[in-house]
Amino acid sequence: MILVLFTLLLLLSSCARIIVYTDPLTSEEHVNLGYIYEKQGKIELAREEYKRAIRKDRKNWIAYYNLGNIYAKEENWERAEELYLGALEIKRDPDLLNNLAYVLNKKGDHCLALKLIEEALIKAQRAEYMQTKEEIKNTIERKKVECLSFEREGELW
């Protein structure tokens, strides 16, 4: 009986396999897949792909940016801001500056929003940036917000 159990254990152990899962996709491929899912309206799948892209490469600013866009569309301004700020640490892209300015304006940080959209407009003159700037300026005027700026060697701070 012991010999039968021992033989059975040997047979079962020889069938066991260790499977190691490695993700074959690059960070950029995860971003591309996320973008496709997003365009198909599969937002949760897109969100997961952008998160995978970030896990693969913490310097992939596009993954942060695209994930921030998802949260901004959901009006989760806090999370969108966090992700945009993460992307901004990597690259000061004008589209990113525009979207962060929009989110900050929605959150009530109108003066910083104005500063960021002006930076975006210096980098590129695009109609959507002008529209964001107008929205911010209208909000500032409507709420009577006073934005103080100080010039120091040609830059605002």
C-alpha positions as CSV (number, residue, x, y, z in Angstrom):
1,M,0.0,0.0,0.0
2,I,2.8,2.4,0.9
3,L,4.5,1.5,-2.4
4,V,1.3,2.4,-4.3
5,L,1.0,5.8,-2.6
6,F,4.6,6.5,-3.1
7,T,4.3,5.7,-6.8
8,L,1.2,7.8,-7.1
9,L,3.0,10.8,-5.4
10,L,5.9,10.4,-7.8
11,L,3.6,10.4,-10.8
12,L,1.7,13.4,-9.6
13,S,4.8,15.4,-8.8
14,S,6.2,14.8,-12.2
15,C,3.1,16.3,-13.7
16,A,3.3,19.5,-11.7
17,R,4.8,22.5,-13.5
18,I,5.8,25.9,-12.5
19,I,4.5,28.6,-14.8
20,V,6.1,32.0,-14.6
21,Y,4.0,34.7,-16.2
22,T,5.9,37.4,-17.9
23,D,4.2,40.2,-19.7
24,P,5.4,40.2,-23.2
25,L,4.1,43.7,-24.0
26,T,6.2,46.9,-23.6
27,S,4.9,50.0,-21.8
28,E,4.2,51.6,-25.2
29,E,2.2,48.6,-26.4
30,H,0.1,48.8,-23.2
31,V,-0.6,52.5,-23.9
32,N,-1.6,51.7,-27.5
33,L,-3.9,48.9,-26.4
34,G,-5.4,51.2,-23.8
35,Y,-6.0,53.8,-26.4
36,I,-7.8,51.2,-28.6
37,Y,-9.9,50.1,-25.7
38,E,-10.7,53.7,-24.9
39,K,-11.8,54.4,-28.4
40,Q,-14.0,51.3,-28.3
41,G,-15.7,52.6,-25.1
42,K,-14.1,49.9,-23.0
43,I,-13.0,52.3,-20.3
44,E,-12.1,49.8,-17.6
45,L,-9.9,47.8,-19.9
46,A,-8.2,51.0,-21.1
47,R,-7.7,52.0,-17.5
48,E,-6.0,48.7,-16.7
49,E,-3.8,48.9,-19.7
50,Y,-2.6,52.4,-18.8
51,K,-1.9,51.2,-15.3
52,R,0.1,48.2,-16.7
53,A,2.1,50.7,-18.8
54,I,3.0,52.8,-15.8
55,R,4.0,49.6,-13.9
56,K,6.3,48.7,-16.8
57,D,7.8,52.1,-17.2
58,R,7.3,54.8,-14.5
59,K,8.7,57.4,-17.0
60,N,6.0,56.8,-19.6
61,W,4.3,60.2,-19.3
62,I,1.7,59.3,-22.0
63,A,0.3,56.5,-19.8
64,Y,-0.2,59.0,-16.9
65,Y,-1.7,61.5,-19.3
66,N,-4.1,59.1,-20.8
67,L,-5.1,57.7,-17.5
68,G,-5.6,61.2,-16.2
69,N,-7.9,61.9,-19.2
70,I,-10.1,59.0,-18.2
71,Y,-10.5,60.3,-14.6
72,A,-11.1,63.9,-16.0
73,K,-13.9,62.6,-18.2
74,E,-15.4,61.0,-15.1
75,E,-15.0,64.3,-13.3
76,N,-12.7,62.8,-10.7
77,W,-10.7,65.9,-10.6
78,E,-8.4,64.9,-7.7
79,R,-7.2,61.7,-9.4
80,A,-6.9,63.4,-12.8
81,E,-4.7,66.1,-11.2
82,E,-2.5,63.5,-9.5
83,L,-1.9,61.7,-12.8
84,Y,-1.3,64.9,-14.8
85,L,1.2,66.1,-12.1
86,G,3.0,62.7,-12.4
87,A,3.2,63.2,-16.2
88,L,4.3,66.8,-15.8
89,E,7.3,65.7,-13.7
90,I,8.4,63.8,-16.8
91,K,7.5,66.1,-19.6
92,R,6.0,69.6,-19.9
93,D,3.8,68.8,-22.9
94,P,1.4,71.6,-24.0
95,D,-1.6,69.2,-24.2
96,L,-0.8,68.0,-20.7
97,L,-0.5,71.6,-19.5
98,N,-3.9,72.4,-21.1
99,N,-5.6,69.4,-19.5
100,L,-4.1,70.1,-16.1
101,A,-5.2,73.8,-16.4
102,Y,-8.7,72.6,-17.2
103,V,-8.8,70.3,-14.2
104,L,-7.3,72.9,-11.8
105,N,-9.9,75.4,-13.0
106,K,-12.7,72.9,-12.2
107,K,-11.1,72.3,-8.8
108,G,-11.1,76.0,-8.0
109,D,-7.4,76.7,-8.4
110,H,-8.0,79.3,-11.1
111,C,-4.8,81.3,-10.9
112,L,-2.5,78.3,-11.3
113,A,-4.7,77.1,-14.1
114,L,-4.2,80.4,-15.8
115,K,-0.5,80.2,-15.4
116,L,-0.4,76.7,-16.9
117,I,-2.5,77.5,-19.9
118,E,-0.4,80.5,-20.6
119,E,2.7,78.2,-20.6
120,A,0.8,75.8,-23.0
121,L,0.1,78.7,-25.3
122,I,3.7,79.8,-25.3
123,K,4.6,76.2,-26.4
124,A,1.9,75.9,-29.1
125,Q,-0.9,78.2,-30.3
126,R,-3.9,75.8,-30.6
127,A,-7.6,76.6,-30.6
128,E,-8.4,74.3,-27.7
129,Y,-5.8,76.0,-25.6
130,M,-7.4,79.4,-26.3
131,Q,-10.8,78.0,-25.4
132,T,-9.4,76.7,-22.1
133,K,-7.8,80.1,-21.4
134,E,-11.1,81.8,-22.1
135,E,-13.0,79.5,-19.8
136,I,-10.5,80.1,-17.0
137,K,-10.5,83.9,-17.5
138,N,-14.4,83.9,-17.5
139,T,-14.4,81.9,-14.3
140,I,-11.9,84.3,-12.7
141,E,-14.0,87.3,-13.7
142,R,-17.3,85.7,-12.7
143,K,-15.9,84.7,-9.2
144,K,-13.9,87.9,-8.9
145,V,-10.7,86.0,-8.2
146,E,-7.6,88.1,-7.8
147,C,-4.5,86.4,-9.3
148,L,-1.3,88.1,-8.2
149,S,1.8,87.5,-10.3
150,F,5.3,88.5,-9.7
151,E,7.9,88.8,-12.4
152,R,11.4,87.5,-11.6
153,E,13.9,87.4,-14.4
154,G,11.2,87.0,-17.0
155,E,9.3,84.1,-15.4
156,L,6.1,84.0,-13.3
157,W,6.2,82.5,-9.9
